[in-house]
């Protein structure tokens, strides 16, 4: 699992938050119902049904509802007063809603136990509930909003403090002593202060344990990284790039550039950068295929060159360096008007589609229908160098990335490397090359969304016709890999159009990966609709065929700052160790803290 996969797996716990007025409405309803239930539980209640409903509901709303709504509004104001921090009203109101449900539930349990045992635990249950939501709110604010501990504690106190204050006001103004019981203000304050201290110490201890390895190894705190990730997912914030820039490494890598010129100038550009389109969403190179494709004033396909998450750009501005390398290659391109037929070779599970353009070679690599993921840059470099013996001057290699299996990267030493090299050995350069016609089509697939695994560049199809004898469709979906077997369905459908051969590729865009679990291969949903769109795009590309010349060059990209193999490995290792420790340490610390707080509140000062 990659470093970002580890972080992104947290998205499965995320929910779409309701708008503010929905949370407020739910707070009002639940608080009113809580008061009614407490009214019926209250020992010795001697009121009519209507009086119990109205009176109990009103008390419940005042204590839980009104105070929670007020706390939500205050939380937004207090967080947004802090420099560089921001929380939306719907976020703080939803936090207030969840907190209110927790304390109301504990309060009702205390009321029920009091009714059954004829001993008043109600106020202690309320204090215990307030202590728990204080800890809960502190952890959420400190962890997800990257607010300092002291500030988090002060802001987290608002809701429990308001709830307890309203209880005291109601008790002293109305002389209610039945359901809430008689209590000492000093005793209440002492209980809540000590219980809160116990829970804060537990939170601090837990965070110190999980923070220290990350900060020591990478110079960034785990909570900070989590906060920045959540900000990107929920608000589209790019602040996470700053953290990655601090830990990034400058590398040298390659970009394959193929350019087709027609009678009206450049008709199409095909790119294969060995830069990984990650880490996530629009952070770094997450949406690189679309961003880079839009930099050129013509039809541009940005395929997936051999690279893993080690080569994730730390910031979107690093894409400028890829663009510069491509432009330099285009300015120094030598063109030919001949190409070979598209051919295939395979060795065990490794499959190569290859085509010569003059003295240069294009390799389309897949293991489908066997599942695989990213091909490491070192492996790709070895394959390209081996292919030059075929012979070929420059070799543009594409990792087709079209048969998804989690945790199946192809790294140096894997058996798949030798399968690839064996397939390369079987390449034979044709003695005859013929004229080239190319047709292109781009469909943004606006009827699809990233939930269906489709990014902003939709589908791009380039049909290459050699000597009017063979039509080959290069099909590129802006997606992060593909469900196993979907490639074969697409190829079968496309060949029904009279296309002689085809290959389906994905860009590996991580724009579609701001979703549950961190993986979202295309083909999990709407397969038939996607195939129909590809067929229409292929038909349009065939109709667009015209005679062209082609140039191919593999250019170097200098000093592009990426996450880097060293820090990527450290990040994976550190996150893995934190998760392993947390599974043991978190339950132990928090169960003990809650137990101590419970004992103190229910059996401490009276």
Secondary structure as GFF3:
##gff-version 3
##sequence-region A 1 606
A	DSSP	alpha_helix	3	8	.	.	.	ID=ss1
A	DSSP	three_ten_helix	9	13	.	.	.	ID=ss2
A	DSSP	alpha_helix	20	41	.	.	.	ID=ss3
A	DSSP	alpha_helix	49	60	.	.	.	ID=ss4
A	DSSP	pi_helix	61	66	.	.	.	ID=ss5
A	DSSP	alpha_helix	67	81	.	.	.	ID=ss6
A	DSSP	alpha_helix	89	117	.	.	.	ID=ss7
A	DSSP	alpha_helix	122	144	.	.	.	ID=ss8
A	DSSP	alpha_helix	149	174	.	.	.	ID=ss9
A	DSSP	alpha_helix	185	218	.	.	.	ID=ss10
A	DSSP	alpha_helix	222	235	.	.	.	ID=ss11
A	DSSP	alpha_helix	240	247	.	.	.	ID=ss12
A	DSSP	beta_strand	249	262	.	.	.	ID=ss13
A	DSSP	beta_strand	265	273	.	.	.	ID=ss14
A	DSSP	beta_strand	279	280	.	.	.	ID=ss15
A	DSSP	beta_strand	283	284	.	.	.	ID=ss16
A	DSSP	alpha_helix	288	293	.	.	.	ID=ss17
A	DSSP	beta_strand	299	304	.	.	.	ID=ss18
A	DSSP	three_ten_helix	309	311	.	.	.	ID=ss19
A	DSSP	three_ten_helix	316	318	.	.	.	ID=ss20
A	DSSP	alpha_helix	319	331	.	.	.	ID=ss21
A	DSSP	beta_strand	335	336	.	.	.	ID=ss22
A	DSSP	beta_strand	338	339	.	.	.	ID=ss23
A	DSSP	beta_strand	343	347	.	.	.	ID=ss24
A	DSSP	beta_strand	350	357	.	.	.	ID=ss25
A	DSSP	beta_strand	360	366	.	.	.	ID=ss26
A	DSSP	alpha_helix	377	387	.	.	.	ID=ss27
A	DSSP	three_ten_helix	388	390	.	.	.	ID=ss28
A	DSSP	beta_strand	395	399	.	.	.	ID=ss29
A	DSSP	alpha_helix	415	425	.	.	.	ID=ss30
A	DSSP	beta_strand	434	443	.	.	.	ID=ss31
A	DSSP	three_ten_helix	450	452	.	.	.	ID=ss32
A	DSSP	beta_strand	459	466	.	.	.	ID=ss33
A	DSSP	beta_strand	470	477	.	.	.	ID=ss34
A	DSSP	alpha_helix	486	495	.	.	.	ID=ss35
A	DSSP	beta_strand	501	506	.	.	.	ID=ss36
A	DSSP	three_ten_helix	511	513	.	.	.	ID=ss37
A	DSSP	three_ten_helix	516	518	.	.	.	ID=ss38
A	DSSP	alpha_helix	527	543	.	.	.	ID=ss39
A	DSSP	beta_strand	546	562	.	.	.	ID=ss40
A	DSSP	alpha_helix	565	603	.	.	.	ID=ss41
###
